[in-house]
Amino acid sequence: MKEKRGLSDKVFDRINCLLVFVIVLLVMYPLIFVISASISDPAAVSTGRMWLWPVDITWEGFRRVFENDAIWLGYKNTIIYTIVGTLIHLVLLLPSSYALSRKELMGKKYLLWFILITMLFSGGLIPTYLVVHSLGMLNTIWSIVIPGVVGAWSVLVARTFFQQSIPDQLVEAAKIDGASDIYIFVRIVIPLSAPLIAVMALFHGVSMWNQYFNALVYISDSDKYPLQLVLRQILIVNEIGQDGTGEIGLAESLVEQVRNAALVKYAVMIVSALPLLLIYPFLQRYFVKGVLIGSVKE
């Protein structure tokens, strides 16, 4: 039997649809604008002729970006930093969070408070730099991936997931059958934690992909710069030469320099965001589940 809906319900549905439509427009318009501006004539963008769809299409901005060898080196470095950092993050996060979720862990309350304090206080930039320096990690990959590899928020969220998703009866039954804690964690807990692993990997991977501050502080060799630091330098200089070295040829006029700088600016935005936009659809269903991870208190 079809439920009868009153006038107020229909008005509420219409308002919701209108709000969702407005939100979608607010989110989509900047994305479409940047994509269109990256392949449009800068004069059309600056004069307002291009407000949504491309006008006088040109690929000069992307050609100049990808002719710069530093872009490709930055891509390689960032991919390495992201993969290594995410793997280390998961290797440290999952066992520690699972251990904190078990009732039989002695001193669990004190360990949780110790972890929680790190959310409220930090050592600061100078002490952190001194620690990185004393450990001999300056100008190495480890200065990028080790500081902040596991945060208190990630530990608390993963611990809550294990508490809610791994029944105590399942663990107790495995122990009765003679399974060790390591066997239970590897063969039972990990296979049941695919949503958590995907979401934590996505969160940390995005953070690693976008971060440039650690490289700015700890890396001195330009051949070890991540992509974001390379793009930051390009945007600061605001110009790329024809030969990809960052030097403007003498034959280029000031107007041409400004035109190319505008093209490069939008092309750089697309280059930095494109890999994440391609990966996200494959992890979307896990991401939706991950939004609710840890949202229900004990």
Buried (B, 14 or more C-beta within 10 A) or exposed (E): EEEEEEEEEEEEEEEEEEEEEEEEEEEEEEEBBBBBBBBBBBBBBEEEEBEEEBBEEBEBBBBBBBBBEBBEBBBEBBBBBBEBBBEBBBEBBBBBBBBBBBEEEEEBEEBBEEBEEBEEEEEEEEEBBEEBEEEEBBEBBBBBBBBBBBBBBBBBBBBBBBBBBBEEEEBEEBEEEEBEBEEBBEEBBBEBBEBBBBBBBBBBBBBBBBBBEBBEBBBEEEEBBBBBBBBBBBEEBEBBBBEBEEEBEEEBEEEEBBBBBBBBBBBBBBBBBEBEEEBEEEBEEBBEBBEEBBEEEE
